[in-house]
Amino acid sequence: MEEKLREGVDRLCEWFAGDTAPDRRNPGGVLVEPGGDVDPVLAAGLVAPGAWLFAEDADGGGTGVPGISVGGGLAHPGDELSVADEVYVQTFDYCSLPYLSIAGPTVVRITGEADHAAFLADADRAAHGGVWAAALGHSSVHPADIGALAAPARRPGTGRLYVTTDGTVRTGIGGSDLARVEDGAEAVAMALAAHGGDPTLDGVLERSVLLAGAASRPWLGRYLRALDVRRRLAGRFGGEPTVSGFGVRLTPGLPTAPVEAVDAPLITEHDGTCYAVPADGSRLFRLGRDSARLLEVFAVLDEAEQAAAEAARLFQVTPSRAAELHADLTARLGGSGSPARAEGDR
């Protein structure tokens, strides 16, 4: 697969996913429903600098906009979206997940209340028992609209937009209508500001249901990040990685459910090797087991003194020394160096 096509497929899958972390690389882009007109979209200024354009006539020639052509359909579960007439991205409803035959990039969408309930049930099984939906660990399967699922009260930006064939602008395929293309980018931004939350799934799901699901699961964003990390590890190494806080811990005695902050580093173990992933998801760091346990203790025990005391007991150092080691480790994970090998950029 040529480099631009590969990048285009990756960016399209990122577009479908949306985002949960404000500091993570913006998956910006505008997807124009096949059959829609690109020219008004460009004229309206809807494609932000650096964003991608996905449309039937999205070659970007002379516009300075990176683009790639897409065709096919999106309206119904099972539809395929062709990318440059070479790669086919399948789209399915979430309830189809256990029955999928995965032949390439596959996007799983929430299309109604039954899908949302199935998604939450899978999340609960992972959080409380460490049992993961098998298909979600496949390197080619991408859950859609994760930002709206995890944080429906947070207002998204205009970097990710969907334009229907009749010129209606939304933040996602199943979203509520925000404006018309001819109204321009400012009208879209004003509609989002007035909405007061994420409208990406408002066209297919009652907002109260979405809000209740996220409110009773403050760890939901962490679960979605864990799915991403497990998929990346499976794509690179195969196998079944475990994730700290989802039915297991590296440190005995800690609660096995996800009680740490959503933006705490994820700690995972795969085939005896520990990894940490910072909140922005940009790097995968390989850690020694003691370093991983140190991160885990301070993330789970949110009282600093309690965490330092527990780490001191585990590693036979003073509490102040434990706190220093943790501060050094987290600073290095944040970009001022690496306590271990960085396995590569996302």
Secondary structure, DSSP 8 states (H G I E B T S, - for coil): --HHHHHHHHHHHHHHH--S-TTS----EEEE-TT--HHHHHHTT-S-TT-EEEETT---TTTT--EEEEEE--SSTT-EEEETTTEEEEEEEGGGGGG----S-EEEE--SHHHHHHHHHHHHHHHHH----GGGGSTTEEES-HHHHH-TTS---SSEEEE-TTSEEESSTTS---EEGGG-HHHHHHHHHHH-S--TTTTTS-HHHHHHHHHT-TTHHHHHHHHHHHHHHHHHH-S--EEBTTTB-SSTTS-SS--S-TTS-EEEEETTEEEEE-TT--EEEEE-HHHHHHHHHHHH--SHHHHHHHHHHHHTS-HHHHHHHHHHHHHIIIII--SS-EEEE-
